[in-house]
Amino acid sequence: MLWKKKQEKILEPVDIRTGIDLLQEQIEAAQQLLDNRPVKSEDHESWNNRTHEYLLRIYGQRSPNLDTIVNAPGAAPAWLFMPDDAAENYEVASLEDKMLKLEQCVVALKRKAREDHVA
């Protein structure tokens, strides 16, 4: 039996304005997760996957933003048999941290857009 290589999606790069919009969409999606607690790990994972896809489109495969944001704490419980309330607090803290990082990316992209417009 031949193993087929999983076909990778080709993600088209986006312009700065679209990148800002995509990141703001993710920030809003994260806020909705936080507003409708408990944050389920499946929802957090789905949010992470979409965020990863958007960051790839904005910054490219080699960007340190991919690991810094998407792979920040929160992919799995910090320890085995973590109590449910501690796991929830962990998910919330992780999502809040990722939101902050995305907000910082938005600020940087807006600054770049202004610089490019002036130049």
Secondary structure, DSSP 8 states (H G I E B T S, - for coil): ---------------HHHHHHHHHHHHHHHHHHHHT-S--HHHHHHHHHHHHHHHHHHH-TT-HHIIIIITSS-SS-SSTT--HHHHHHHHHHHHHHHHHHHHHHHHHHHHHHHHHHH-
